[in-house]
């Protein structure tokens, strides 16, 4: 029986668990002894109703907190529960001390004694304020949505994943011209589109085939947006979006909007706006247009110059007349007085606009002629002319002369022979040419025309026939640089209608406008939130990348990234936090990949990276690993630390596909495979590459662990004097011994260490360990030994290397000449100038320098003579066949001769036979190394070998 009775500790644990559950669920409990009339409230009950712990539990205390409108009903229902017994539940409101009304749900259970009389009441109290508010909001939103959909002018259809109609509004039949009897729940998609297909709205061909094709297209559930003009002449905007429920396709919704009138209006507005903008841009005076709310809606660049207003005043999205007036008042344009008061007074006067024309003298002495005209819609247009010079000029001078001198547009007067008669000062500002110097020179309308390929002669013909020409051409500045310009040319006739006497050309530099157009084009091709390429731009770039890769026989990789559980961040913290996080993700992506690579955002939390010129799958895996590491680091948004770990899918061109859609689709599939394998990893589309990438990643992980755990050791291969077989030194060679005792060949891990940058740390360890061993041998009496250590290409780019080497020698009390650093041809020829500088610093410290694998690289002899070398090592590939291949023998002979002429000693490596030893001695090699003498040896065996060699026992 004791086994069935919970222990005191277990009971207490269960009570604590129950209390914690109530706290999380916001549920309070209470009890009332109906016989003794004693009441008990739980801590969570008191917390929910904000009851002081010292207040005794009582029914009156509960009733006092219930909203007065619900109090009587609650008391009545509670009394009824006591009388009837059983279980009851009821809802009521509570007015909290903070003044807010909260909703609660109460459940009561009555226990009776043996005679069936109510003896004890137990109840729960749960805060359902949020639940009730959500339900009410949902009902209200549903009603709103239903009303909206039924009153929308668009036709709307909703199909499920089986392409069966689930919802439509009354406008659908009208917009698409469908009979009402054809629209019913679960009607098939193909049954509906049979009607327009047979009317020929999908073009010529078999209607059944056209229906089949569109059904297959619809089954892709891809977002679409296009315009379609029906045989009736009406134009509809068709927009469809797939619907997702819990990440799965649940159908799609399509809207059909009749935009016939809108298209007509758009075309009319485009023509009108184009004309108005052209007029505004070509006006020789400043023009501003304010609406009835005194907001600036239009202006030209001349306003800034005439009124001397900086660009910064125009930068805010909304600029008002008050901003202009206050700016002018602060710089004394309206005389003495408080700027705020002056500006306020002028704004009030402008609320009742009247036609006006006056001259205003500015503090700097310039004169502005201001003309204003109210518009019918309550706005007003103002024209500003700087007439300072006009006021100072002769009264008889015509206005045309002043415009000619002061307009910011270049004005050129041309005679009938098409030669320049005169040009205004703006001509110099735009072209850099002296107006006086070009008089008598031919006027060239444009070096190249932007108007349908028109050449200069055609422009002259248009001008002579039509009397004017307006277009964009390319001009040439004095420095020979081209620039875009807006050109207007007009004929001048005698007496207005007589024969042509002159031509006038007016042009402006539209470089800034073109730049703005380029900015707009940028917005059309980039994601508005992150600034990355958008879906449209991605496809275009990917197509170009595939074309380049095909032409140059290169590979490329497509990485599809999705942020795991990003929806939770959006739902819990809000879209503004999600947007801020996506911006940071985009920044990290750009910073991690190369400039030539493409980074795009498809939408939501989906990103794509296109890697150019990826030589191997390993390269793509390396980048994917870097992206995983970079993107998985914590983010901070509004002071909150967030994590957005990506899953990455990789597809390769041409192995996985040769089309943009195929590469993206396969990368997407690989991404979902990565999610299925636990998220936070990357997967290739093909299993073989996946396996290779996984092995590489494992090796890299093991290599990094080996550096931390110091799983490396040095073996030593001796070098001998070729003349007398005397031991001259050892070459330190790194070996990786794994925990199970297995040795990994340097050929496997050295290239990976180079690629990942681990080689720098590894190379520093080799130098320190080799010098420590050399110090031990010297302490044991082996003092005439030279230690050779190999340097990597990355170490040669480390400017700290000379300091590191000097510190190691100093700490080990090792003479610098007993250490020799070996470099390869290819490593120094990557950056020869920097290599010369670094090797010079090393040489200055007293260490020896040897060039390894000589003859296998592409070094220039002009550079070779500049390197501060001591030894030249001939590669084993030439030594191996020296006794049988005359070419190898000749190469080694030439290398020895070259080295000796440069004052260098020669070491031949890879010596394996006595014949090779004899031939190398004949050629003149100074030192020999190879398996003929000894393989690389562990430290202890190398020490014993050295002792034996120095005592003459080798």
ZIGI-V831297 format. One record per residue. N is the residue number from 1. D_FIRST is the distance of its C-alpha to the first C-alpha in Angstrom with 1 decimal. Layout:
BEGIN
[[N/D_FIRST] [N/D_FIRST]]
END
This chain:
BEGIN
[[1/0.0] [2/3.8] [3/5.3] [4/5.4] [5/6.8] [6/10.3] [7/12.0] [8/15.1] [9/17.4] [10/15.9] [11/16.1] [12/19.6] [13/20.5] [14/19.6] [15/21.6] [16/24.5] [17/24.5] [18/24.7] [19/27.5] [20/29.3] [21/29.2] [22/30.7] [23/33.3] [24/34.4] [25/34.5] [26/36.3] [27/33.8] [28/33.4] [29/30.9] [30/31.5] [31/30.0] [32/31.8] [33/30.7] [34/33.2] [35/32.9] [36/33.4] [37/35.4] [38/33.6] [39/33.7] [40/31.8] [41/33.1] [42/31.5] [43/33.6] [44/34.5] [45/35.6] [46/37.9] [47/39.2] [48/40.0] [49/42.1] [50/43.4] [51/42.1] [52/42.5] [53/39.3] [54/40.9] [55/41.5] [56/39.2] [57/37.4] [58/39.1] [59/40.1] [60/43.8] [61/43.1] [62/41.9] [63/44.8] [64/47.3] [65/46.5] [66/46.7] [67/50.1] [68/52.3] [69/53.1] [70/49.4] [71/48.3] [72/49.2] [73/47.8] [74/44.4] [75/44.3] [76/45.2] [77/42.6] [78/39.9] [79/41.0] [80/41.0] [81/37.4] [82/36.4] [83/38.3] [84/37.2] [85/33.6] [86/31.9] [87/32.6] [88/35.9] [89/37.5] [90/40.9] [91/43.2] [92/45.3] [93/47.3] [94/47.0] [95/50.0] [96/48.9] [97/50.7] [98/52.5] [99/54.2] [100/52.5] [101/50.9] [102/47.5] [103/45.7] [104/42.1] [105/39.8] [106/37.3] [107/34.4] [108/33.1] [109/30.2] [110/30.2] [111/27.2] [112/28.2] [113/27.0] [114/26.4] [115/30.2] [116/30.6] [117/32.3] [118/31.9] [119/29.8] [120/28.9] [121/30.5] [122/29.1] [123/31.5] [124/32.5] [125/35.9] [126/37.2] [127/40.6] [128/42.4] [129/45.8] [130/46.4] [131/45.0] [132/47.3] [133/50.3] [134/49.8] [135/49.6] [136/52.7] [137/54.5] [138/53.7] [139/55.0] [140/58.1] [141/58.7] [142/58.3] [143/60.9] [144/63.2] [145/62.9] [146/63.7] [147/66.7] [148/67.9] [149/67.7] [150/69.5] [151/72.3] [152/72.7] [153/76.1] [154/74.5] [155/73.2] [156/69.5] [157/67.6] [158/64.0] [159/63.2] [160/59.7] [161/59.0] [162/60.5] [163/63.7] [164/63.3] [165/64.4] [166/61.7] [167/63.6] [168/67.2] [169/69.3] [170/72.5] [171/74.7] [172/73.7] [173/75.9] [174/78.8] [175/78.8] [176/78.4] [177/80.6] [178/77.9] [179/78.0] [180/75.3] [181/74.2] [182/73.3] [183/70.6] [184/67.4] [185/63.7] [186/62.9] [187/66.6] [188/67.1] [189/68.7] [190/71.4] [191/72.3] [192/73.1] [193/75.1] [194/77.2] [195/79.2] [196/80.5] [197/80.8] [198/83.2] [199/85.1] [200/85.7] [201/83.8] [202/82.3] [203/85.8] [204/87.6] [205/85.9] [206/83.9] [207/81.5] [208/78.8] [209/78.9] [210/78.9] [211/75.9] [212/74.1] [213/74.9] [214/73.6] [215/70.4] [216/69.8] [217/70.6] [218/68.2] [219/65.4] [220/65.6] [221/64.4] [222/66.6] [223/67.8] [224/71.4] [225/74.1] [226/77.6] [227/80.5] [228/82.0] [229/85.3] [230/85.4] [231/88.5] [232/89.0] [233/89.6] [234/86.5] [235/84.4] [236/80.6] [237/78.1] [238/75.2] [239/72.1] [240/68.8] [241/65.5] [242/62.4] [243/59.2] [244/56.0] [245/52.4] [246/49.8] [247/52.5] [248/53.5] [249/56.8] [250/56.4] [251/60.0] [252/63.0] [253/64.9] [254/68.7] [255/71.2] [256/74.8] [257/77.1] [258/80.8] [259/82.5] [260/86.1] [261/87.4] [262/85.4] [263/87.0] [264/90.5] [265/89.9] [266/88.5] [267/91.6] [268/93.9] [269/92.0] [270/92.2] [271/95.9] [272/96.4] [273/94.2] [274/95.9] [275/99.3] [276/98.2] [277/96.6] [278/99.7] [279/101.9] [280/99.7] [281/99.6] [282/103.4] [283/104.4] [284/106.3] [285/104.7] [286/101.3] [287/99.5] [288/96.3] [289/94.7] [290/92.3] [291/90.5] [292/90.3] [293/87.3] [294/89.5] [295/87.5] [296/89.4] [297/89.2] [298/92.1] [299/94.5] [300/96.6] [301/96.8] [302/100.2] [303/98.5] [304/96.9] [305/100.3] [306/102.4] [307/100.0] [308/99.0] [309/95.3] [310/92.8] [311/90.5] [312/87.5] [313/88.3] [314/87.8] [315/84.5] [316/82.1] [317/81.0] [318/82.5] [319/85.8] [320/87.5] [321/91.0] [322/89.7] [323/88.6] [324/92.2] [325/93.9] [326/91.7] [327/92.4] [328/96.1] [329/96.1] [330/94.4] [331/97.2] [332/99.9] [333/101.0] [334/101.4] [335/103.1] [336/101.8] [337/99.0] [338/95.2] [339/94.0] [340/91.1] [341/93.5] [342/96.1] [343/93.7] [344/92.1] [345/95.6] [346/96.5] [347/93.3] [348/93.9] [349/97.5] [350/96.2] [351/94.1] [352/97.4] [353/99.0] [354/102.7] [355/105.1] [356/106.3] [357/108.4] [358/109.1] [359/109.6] [360/107.5] [361/108.6] [362/105.7] [363/105.6] [364/106.7] [365/109.8] [366/108.9] [367/109.5] [368/107.1] [369/108.3] [370/105.4] [371/105.6] [372/102.9] [373/102.5] [374/99.8] [375/98.2] [376/97.5] [377/93.7] [378/93.8] [379/93.9] [380/96.9] [381/98.6] [382/100.4] [383/102.9] [384/103.7] [385/106.9] [386/107.8] [387/111.5] [388/112.2] [389/114.7] [390/116.0] [391/116.9] [392/118.7] [393/120.5] [394/123.8] [395/123.8] [396/125.5] [397/122.9] [398/121.1] [399/117.4] [400/117.1] [401/118.3] [402/115.6] [403/112.9] [404/114.3] [405/114.0] [406/110.6] [407/108.4] [408/105.5] [409/106.3] [410/108.9] [411/112.1] [412/114.7] [413/118.1] [414/119.5] [415/123.0] [416/124.0] [417/124.1] [418/120.4] [419/121.0] [420/119.6] [421/121.9] [422/119.5] [423/115.9] [424/114.0] [425/112.2] [426/108.8] [427/110.1] [428/110.0] [429/106.5] [430/105.1] [431/107.2] [432/108.3] [433/111.9] [434/114.8] [435/116.1] [436/119.7] [437/119.3] [438/118.1] [439/121.1] [440/123.0] [441/120.0] [442/118.6] [443/115.6] [444/112.8] [445/110.4] [446/107.6] [447/106.9] [448/104.4] [449/103.7] [450/100.2] [451/101.7] [452/101.4] [453/103.2] [454/106.4] [455/108.9] [456/111.3] [457/114.3] [458/112.3] [459/111.3] [460/115.0] [461/115.8] [462/113.2] [463/114.5] [464/118.1] [465/117.3] [466/114.6] [467/115.7] [468/112.3] [469/109.4] [470/105.9] [471/103.3] [472/101.4] [473/103.2] [474/102.9] [475/105.2] [476/106.1] [477/106.1] [478/108.7] [479/106.3] [480/106.0] [481/102.5] [482/101.8] [483/100.2] [484/99.4] [485/101.5] [486/102.1] [487/105.7] [488/107.9] [489/111.5] [490/114.1] [491/117.7] [492/120.3] [493/123.3] [494/126.6] [495/126.9] [496/123.4] [497/124.4] [498/127.1] [499/126.8] [500/124.1] [501/125.1] [502/121.9] [503/118.2] [504/115.5] [505/112.3] [506/109.3] [507/106.2] [508/103.2] [509/100.7] [510/97.5] [511/95.5] [512/93.0] [513/92.6] [514/92.0] [515/89.4] [516/87.7] [517/87.8] [518/86.3] [519/83.5] [520/82.9] [521/82.9] [522/80.3] [523/78.1] [524/78.5] [525/77.2] [526/74.5] [527/71.1] [528/71.5] [529/68.3] [530/68.4] [531/72.1] [532/71.2] [533/72.9] [534/71.7] [535/71.0] [536/74.7] [537/75.9] [538/73.3] [539/74.7] [540/78.2] [541/77.5] [542/75.5] [543/78.3] [544/80.8] [545/78.5] [546/78.3] [547/82.1] [548/82.6] [549/80.1] [550/81.9] [551/85.3] [552/84.4] [553/82.1] [554/79.2] [555/75.5] [556/73.4] [557/69.7] [558/67.9] [559/64.6] [560/62.5] [561/60.1] [562/57.3] [563/55.2] [564/51.5] [565/49.6] [566/52.7] [567/51.9] [568/48.9] [569/51.4] [570/53.8] [571/51.2] [572/49.4] [573/52.4] [574/55.3] [575/58.2] [576/60.3] [577/57.8] [578/57.7] [579/61.5] [580/61.8] [581/59.4] [582/61.4] [583/64.6] [584/63.1] [585/62.0] [586/65.6] [587/67.1] [588/64.9] [589/65.9] [590/69.6] [591/69.3] [592/67.6] [593/69.9] [594/73.7] [595/76.4] [596/77.4] [597/74.0] [598/73.0] [599/70.0] [600/69.2] [601/66.6] [602/66.1] [603/64.2] [604/60.7] [605/59.1] [606/61.0] [607/63.6] [608/65.9] [609/67.8] [610/70.7] [611/71.6] [612/75.3] [613/76.6] [614/73.2] [615/74.4] [616/71.0] [617/67.5] [618/66.6] [619/68.6] [620/66.8] [621/63.4] [622/64.5] [623/65.4] [624/62.1] [625/60.3] [626/62.3] [627/61.6] [628/57.8] [629/58.0] [630/60.3] [631/58.6] [632/55.0] [633/55.9] [634/54.7] [635/56.8] [636/57.3] [637/58.1] [638/58.4] [639/56.6] [640/53.6] [641/52.8] [642/52.4] [643/51.9] [644/53.5] [645/53.0] [646/55.3] [647/54.9] [648/58.3] [649/59.9] [650/63.2] [651/65.9] [652/69.2] [653/72.8] [654/74.2] [655/71.3] [656/69.0] [657/71.5] [658/75.1] [659/74.6] [660/73.1] [661/70.9] [662/69.7] [663/69.0] [664/67.0] [665/65.1] [666/64.2] [667/63.2] [668/61.1] [669/59.4] [670/58.8] [671/57.3] [672/54.8] [673/54.0] [674/53.4] [675/51.0] [676/49.2] [677/48.8] [678/46.9] [679/49.7] [680/51.6] [681/53.7] [682/56.9] [683/57.7] [684/61.0] [685/61.9] [686/62.5] [687/60.0] [688/62.5] [689/63.4] [690/59.8] [691/59.2] [692/62.2] [693/61.3] [694/57.8] [695/59.2] [696/61.6] [697/58.9] [698/56.7] [699/59.7] [700/60.5] [701/57.0] [702/57.1] [703/60.6] [704/59.5] [705/56.5] [706/59.0] [707/61.2] [708/58.4] [709/57.1] [710/60.7] [711/60.5] [712/64.3] [713/66.8] [714/70.5] [715/72.6] [716/76.3] [717/79.3] [718/82.5] [719/86.0] [720/89.3] [721/92.9] [722/94.8] [723/97.8] [724/96.4] [725/92.7] [726/91.7] [727/88.1] [728/88.4] [729/84.8] [730/81.4] [731/80.0] [732/76.4] [733/74.3] [734/70.7] [735/67.9] [736/64.3] [737/61.9] [738/58.4] [739/55.2] [740/55.3] [741/58.8] [742/60.6] [743/63.8] [744/64.6] [745/68.3] [746/70.0] [747/71.4] [748/67.9] [749/66.8] [750/70.1] [751/71.1] [752/67.6] [753/67.8] [754/71.3] [755/70.0] [756/67.0] [757/68.9] [758/66.7] [759/69.9] [760/71.2] [761/68.2] [762/68.3] [763/72.1] [764/71.9] [765/69.4] [766/71.8] [767/74.7] [768/72.7] [769/71.2] [770/74.7] [771/76.3] [772/73.7] [773/74.4] [774/78.1] [775/77.7] [776/75.8] [777/78.6] [778/81.3] [779/79.6] [780/79.8] [781/83.5] [782/83.4] [783/85.4] [784/87.7] [785/85.1] [786/85.0] [787/81.6] [788/81.6] [789/78.8] [790/78.7] [791/78.4] [792/77.0] [793/78.7] [794/76.1] [795/76.7] [796/80.4] [797/79.6] [798/77.7] [799/80.1] [800/78.0] [801/78.6] [802/81.7] [803/79.8] [804/76.8] [805/79.1] [806/81.1] [807/78.0] [808/76.7] [809/80.1] [810/80.3] [811/76.9] [812/77.5] [813/81.1] [814/82.3] [815/86.0] [816/86.0] [817/88.3] [818/85.6] [819/83.4] [820/84.5] [821/82.8] [822/83.2] [823/83.4] [824/84.0] [825/86.8] [826/84.6] [827/82.7] [828/85.8] [829/87.5] [830/84.8] [831/86.2] [832/89.2] [833/90.4] [834/87.1] [835/86.7] [836/90.2] [837/89.2] [838/85.9] [839/87.4] [840/90.2] [841/87.8] [842/86.1] [843/89.4] [844/90.5] [845/87.7] [846/89.2] [847/86.8] [848/88.1] [849/87.8] [850/87.8] [851/87.8] [852/85.6] [853/86.0] [854/89.6] [855/91.2] [856/88.1] [857/88.2] [858/90.8] [859/92.0] [860/95.3] [861/97.8] [862/98.9] [863/95.3] [864/94.9] [865/97.8] [866/96.2] [867/92.9] [868/93.0] [869/92.2] [870/92.6] [871/91.5] [872/91.6] [873/89.1] [874/90.3] [875/87.5] [876/86.5] [877/87.5] [878/91.2] [879/90.9] [880/89.3] [881/92.4] [882/95.0] [883/96.7] [884/96.9] [885/97.1] [886/100.4] [887/98.9] [888/96.0] [889/98.5] [890/100.7] [891/97.8] [892/96.7] [893/100.3] [894/100.8] [895/97.6] [896/98.6] [897/102.1] [898/100.7] [899/98.3] [900/100.9] [901/103.3] [902/100.7] [903/100.2] [904/96.8] [905/95.5] [906/94.0] [907/90.8] [908/90.3] [909/86.6] [910/85.3] [911/87.8] [912/86.8] [913/90.0] [914/92.9] [915/95.3] [916/93.7] [917/94.0] [918/97.7] [919/98.4] [920/96.6] [921/98.6] [922/101.8] [923/100.9] [924/100.3] [925/96.5] [926/95.6] [927/92.0] [928/89.9] [929/86.2] [930/84.3] [931/82.6] [932/85.9] [933/85.3] [934/81.5] [935/78.4] [936/76.3] [937/74.5] [938/71.4] [939/72.3] [940/72.3] [941/74.4] [942/76.7] [943/77.3] [944/78.1] [945/80.4] [946/82.2] [947/82.7] [948/84.2] [949/86.4] [950/87.8] [951/88.7] [952/90.4] [953/88.0] [954/87.0]]
END
